[in-house]
Structure formats: structure tokens, C-alpha cells
Amino acid sequence: MRFITMDPNDIVTSWNKGAERIFGYLAGEIIGKPVAILVPAELREARELESISRRFKSQGAVYSHQTERITKDGRRIQVIFTRTAIRDDSGQIVGSSSVVKDVTSYRSLEKQLADAEHLATLGELSAGLAHEIKNPLAGIKGAMDIIRHSLPASDKKQEILGDVIHAVNRIDKIVRDLLNYAKPKPAAHGSIDLPGLVHRIVAIAGSTAKRGSIPIQVCQLSPIPEFTGDETQLEQVLLNLLLNAQHAIAAGGHIEVVLDYDREAATVRMEVRDDGPRHSRVDPGENLSALFFHARGRRGTGSGHVS
């Protein structure tokens, strides 16, 4: 049990081991100090303690109050506490006692469940959108096939049209994945020729009209063996990183895809580099996908790494 007692001026008078475990303060460090040191600055400014005190004085108790508190090391935790009056023999309130429960993990679970519901809704919307995209996409692919077959085999446009058809097939695969969103399936593992994949995606990214002035170079530091993986997902990751890099730098900048193979670790490394602005230090709790896949305008991070 996490048990705290206070005098009528909200000065801590006792502090048990349970309270020490939650908040990090030893009894000797906090007894005699105002309980306000546990309250976040914005709640102090909102005069939360005064509001609790008014309820306590008018009702003689405060039940199951949910709020946020600060631990000794600066962490914010979610707590629920019940505060009841301590009375003397004449019935006068001479203090109060609080039983506190740390519910941070429960609140985190609730947030995860809410996020899951949100993702389920997004899945339904994505499926509807995918249906709207699929039919015109089939028309585009059919038209490209007809044009390609009408050209001589030696025509240089054959390679360009081949890249376009490959990109359309990749979009079609993404659309089908959206349709299967509510029923996830295992990755489609197959043999991957990484240098070939990289050159293909670099050609697609480099052909973007508005960014054509930004060169994308491929630097292969060692022979890259074929390996097993999901080619479509790897293509999507690389294209996203390249687009992110294009957003991060101005015209005349430089983008490089570096490939390397570590024989001892049996690890293939693919790295996207550019001379755009770097992002600040990432908080461990931050969603990294937001850095790499949700860039808008000139907000690229200027980095990327897949291994």
C-alpha cells in the first residue's frame, strides 16, 4: 500500500515504503515538505491542489481522483488516490491520509487499445481507397503493356516502360496489401539481388520531374551476395528513404546509396546518405516511422539506414 499523510497545510507528515517505490523520494527527503513538489508545473498553475482541498474540506474526503504526478527523477506518472480526513477526539480535521496507486501501465494499455481501434478504422478507410485505385491502375498497366509491345525491341523506351510497369506492379502489390490489412500475412520471402533492386529504385526516384536535378549515386563497397527477404517491402523502404532525402535537400544537393557486405557478421548494409539538414536527437519513445515515412515539404531528416 502506498500511504501518505499530510497536515492541514498539505505538508507531508508520513511517507511509507510504498510511496518511496512510486515516487523515488525517501521518507527523510520529503517529510516536512509540501506535497506540491510532486505536482507538475501546469497543474500547479491550474491550482489543482486548491481545488482538491476545497472538495476535501466540503466533503471530508476525495475519492478515486485521477491525475498526474512527478517522481524524484522527473518522470511523469499517472496516479489515482483517495484522500480521507484525520480527525482529533473533538471531530476537528487535523490532517489527511492518502492511498495512492500508480496506474501508468494501465493508462498505457488503454492508449494502446485506443490506437488499435484507430488503426482498425484506418484499415477500413484504406481498403475503400484501395478499391478505388485498383481499377484505374489496371487500366494504366494495360496501356503501358500495349505501348511497350508496339515498340521495337531495340527502342530505348523499352527500358523506361519496363521500369514504369514494374512500378505499377509494385503499387498494385501495395494496394492488395491494403485490401488485406485486416488479415495480415507473412512476408513473401524470396531471393533478392540487392544491387539490381537498388539501381531499379534509384532510376524511378531519379526520374521524378521536380527533383531531376538532384543526382542519386550508388556506391557499392564490396560484392553483395543474394539473400532471402521480401523484395516488395525492401523496395518500398528504399524508395521512401530516397524521397525523404529528396525532400531534405535543395536543388544541386547530393544523395548516395551505399551498399556493403560484412563477411564476418554475414550482414548486408544499405545506407542512404544526403547533405540535407540533420534531425535533432530522437527521443527513445518517438515513433521513428514518422521521421522516415511521413515527411512533408522540406522536412526530410537527411538520414536513413537499413540492415
C-alpha positions in Angstrom: 0.0 0.0 0.0 1.3 3.5 -0.9 0.4 5.6 2.1 0.9 9.3 2.7 -0.3 11.6 5.5 -0.3 15.4 5.5 -1.1 18.2 7.9 -3.9 20.8 7.2 -1.4 22.8 5.1 -0.6 19.9 2.8 2.8 19.3 4.4 3.9 15.7 4.3 4.0 14.1 7.8 4.5 10.4 7.0 5.6 8.5 3.9 5.8 4.7 3.7 7.9 2.3 1.7 5.2 2.0 -1.0 5.3 5.8 -1.6 9.1 5.6 -1.8 8.9 3.0 -4.5 6.4 5.0 -6.6 7.9 8.5 -6.3 11.6 7.7 -5.6 11.8 10.0 -2.5 13.0 8.5 0.8 10.9 9.4 3.8 13.7 11.6 5.2 13.8 13.6 1.9 10.2 14.5 1.7 8.7 14.6 5.3 8.2 18.2 6.3 8.0 19.4 2.7 4.8 20.4 0.8 3.2 17.7 -1.3 3.1 20.3 -4.2 6.7 19.2 -5.2 5.0 16.1 -6.7 2.6 18.2 -8.8 3.5 19.1 -12.4 4.0 22.8 -13.1 1.0 23.1 -15.3 -1.3 21.6 -12.6 0.2 23.9 -10.0 -0.6 26.8 -12.3 -4.2 25.4 -12.7 -4.4 25.4 -8.9 -5.2 21.7 -8.8 -4.3 21.3 -5.1 -6.5 24.2 -4.1 -9.4 22.5 -6.0 -8.8 19.2 -4.3 -8.5 21.0 -0.9 -11.9 22.6 -1.4 -13.5 19.3 -2.2 -11.8 17.7 0.7 -13.0 20.3 3.2 -16.5 20.3 2.0 -17.0 16.6 1.7 -14.4 15.3 4.2 -12.8 13.0 1.5 -11.8 12.9 -2.1 -12.3 9.5 -3.8 -10.5 8.0 -6.8 -9.1 11.2 -8.1 -7.1 10.6 -11.3 -4.2 12.9 -12.0 -0.5 13.1 -13.0 2.5 13.4 -10.6 6.3 13.9 -10.9 8.8 11.4 -9.5 12.1 12.3 -8.0 13.9 11.6 -11.3 11.5 13.8 -13.3 9.3 11.0 -14.7 5.6 11.7 -15.1 3.3 9.0 -13.8 -0.4 8.6 -13.8 -1.9 8.0 -10.3 -5.3 7.5 -8.7 -5.6 8.5 -5.0 -8.2 8.6 -2.3 -7.8 11.2 0.4 -9.6 11.0 3.7 -9.7 13.2 6.8 -7.8 12.5 10.1 -9.8 13.9 13.0 -9.0 14.5 16.6 -11.2 13.5 19.6 -13.4 16.5 19.1 -14.0 15.7 15.4 -11.8 18.5 14.0 -9.8 17.8 10.9 -6.1 17.7 11.9 -4.7 16.2 8.7 -5.4 13.8 5.9 -4.2 10.5 4.7 -3.9 9.4 1.0 -3.7 6.0 -0.5 -2.0 6.3 -3.9 -1.9 3.8 -6.8 0.4 4.1 -9.8 -1.8 3.4 -12.9 0.7 4.4 -15.6 0.9 1.0 -17.1 -2.9 0.7 -17.2 -3.2 4.1 -18.9 -0.5 3.0 -21.4 -2.5 -0.2 -22.1 -5.7 1.9 -22.6 -3.8 4.1 -25.1 -2.6 1.0 -27.0 -6.1 -0.3 -27.2 -7.3 3.1 -28.5 -4.5 3.2 -31.0 -5.5 -0.3 -32.1 -9.1 0.8 -32.7 -7.8 3.9 -34.6 -5.7 1.6 -36.8 -8.7 -0.7 -37.4 -10.6 2.4 -38.7 -7.7 3.4 -40.9 -7.6 -0.1 -42.2 -11.3 0.1 -43.3 -10.7 3.5 -44.9 -7.6 2.2 -46.7 -9.5 -0.8 -48.0 -12.1 1.5 -49.5 -9.4 3.7 -51.0 -7.6 0.7 -52.4 -10.7 -0.5 -54.3 -11.0 3.0 -55.9 -7.3 2.8 -57.0 -7.2 -0.8 -58.3 -9.4 -0.5 -61.4 -7.6 2.6 -62.9 -4.3 1.1 -62.0 -5.2 -2.0 -64.1 -6.0 0.4 -67.0 -2.7 2.1 -66.7 -0.8 -1.2 -66.7 -2.7 -2.4 -69.7 -2.0 0.8 -71.7 1.8 0.6 -70.8 1.9 -3.1 -72.0 0.2 -2.1 -75.3 2.7 0.8 -75.9 5.7 -1.4 -75.0 4.7 -4.2 -77.3 4.2 -1.7 -80.1 7.8 -0.6 -79.9 10.8 -2.3 -81.5 12.8 -4.4 -79.0 15.8 -2.2 -79.6 14.0 1.0 -78.7 15.5 2.7 -75.7 12.0 3.5 -74.4 11.5 -0.2 -73.7 13.7 0.0 -70.6 11.8 3.1 -69.4 8.4 1.5 -70.0 9.7 -1.6 -68.2 10.5 0.5 -65.1 7.1 2.1 -65.3 5.3 -1.3 -65.5 7.5 -2.6 -62.6 6.5 0.5 -60.5 2.8 -0.1 -61.4 3.1 -3.7 -60.3 4.6 -2.5 -57.0 1.7 -0.1 -56.5 -0.7 -2.9 -57.3 1.0 -5.1 -54.6 0.7 -2.2 -52.1 -3.0 -1.9 -53.0 -3.5 -5.6 -52.5 -1.7 -5.4 -49.1 -4.1 -2.6 -48.1 -7.1 -4.8 -49.1 -5.6 -7.5 -46.8 -4.9 -5.0 -44.0 -7.3 -6.6 -41.6 -5.8 -10.0 -42.3 -2.0 -9.7 -42.1 0.0 -12.3 -43.9 3.7 -13.4 -43.6 6.3 -11.6 -45.6 6.8 -13.0 -49.1 10.4 -14.3 -48.8 12.4 -14.8 -51.9 15.9 -14.3 -53.3 16.9 -10.6 -53.6 19.6 -9.2 -55.9 20.2 -6.0 -53.9 22.4 -4.1 -56.4 19.8 -4.7 -59.1 17.0 -3.7 -56.8 18.8 -0.5 -55.8 19.6 0.6 -59.3 16.0 0.0 -60.4 14.5 2.1 -57.5 17.2 4.8 -57.9 16.1 5.1 -61.6 12.5 5.5 -60.5 13.3 8.1 -57.8 15.8 9.9 -60.1 13.2 10.3 -62.8 10.9 12.4 -60.6 10.4 15.6 -62.7 10.6 18.2 -59.9 13.7 16.6 -58.4 15.6 15.6 -61.6 18.4 18.0 -60.8 19.4 16.0 -57.6 21.8 13.2 -58.6 21.5 9.9 -56.8 24.7 7.8 -56.8 25.1 4.2 -55.9 28.4 3.3 -54.1 29.0 -0.5 -53.7 31.9 -1.1 -51.4 32.0 -4.9 -51.7 30.3 -7.7 -53.7 26.8 -8.2 -52.4 25.6 -11.8 -52.2 22.0 -12.7 -52.9 19.9 -13.1 -49.7 16.4 -14.0 -48.7 13.8 -11.3 -47.9 10.6 -9.5 -49.0 11.6 -7.7 -52.2 8.5 -5.5 -52.4 8.8 -4.3 -48.8 12.5 -3.6 -49.3 11.8 -1.6 -52.5 9.2 0.4 -50.6 11.6 1.2 -47.7 14.4 2.3 -50.2 12.0 4.4 -52.3 10.6 6.1 -49.1 14.2 6.9 -47.9 15.1 8.3 -51.2 12.0 10.5 -51.4 12.7 11.6 -47.8 16.3 12.5 -48.8 15.0 14.5 -51.8 12.7 16.5 -49.5 15.6 17.1 -47.2 17.9 18.9 -49.6 17.8 21.8 -52.1 18.3 21.5 -55.8 22.0 20.9 -56.5 22.3 18.6 -53.4 23.7 15.1 -53.4 22.2 11.7 -52.5 24.1 8.5 -52.2 23.1 4.9 -51.6 25.9 2.9 -50.0 26.0 -0.9 -50.2 28.3 -3.1 -48.2 28.7 -6.7 -47.0 30.4 -7.7 -43.8 31.6 -11.3 -44.3 32.3 -11.9 -40.6 28.9 -10.8 -39.4 27.2 -12.1 -42.6 25.4 -8.7 -42.7 24.3 -6.7 -45.8 24.2 -3.0 -45.2 22.3 -0.4 -47.2 22.6 3.2 -46.2 21.0 6.3 -47.8 23.1 9.5 -47.3 22.5 13.1 -48.3 23.8 16.6 -47.5 20.5 17.9 -46.1 19.9 19.2 -42.6 20.2 16.6 -39.8 17.4 15.9 -37.4 17.8 16.5 -33.7 18.4 13.7 -31.2 15.5 11.3 -31.3 13.6 10.6 -28.0 13.5 6.8 -27.4 9.7 6.9 -27.2 9.4 8.7 -30.5 7.9 6.9 -33.5 10.7 6.6 -36.0 8.3 5.8 -38.8 7.2 9.5 -38.5 10.8 10.6 -39.3 11.3 8.4 -42.4 7.9 8.0 -43.9 5.8 11.0 -43.1 8.0 13.8 -44.3 6.2 16.8 -45.9 7.6 19.6 -48.0 11.1 20.4 -46.8 11.0 18.3 -43.6 13.2 15.3 -44.6 15.7 14.2 -41.9 18.8 13.8 -44.1 19.5 10.2 -43.0 18.4 6.7 -43.4 19.7 3.2 -42.7 18.6 -0.4 -43.3 20.5 -3.5 -42.5 
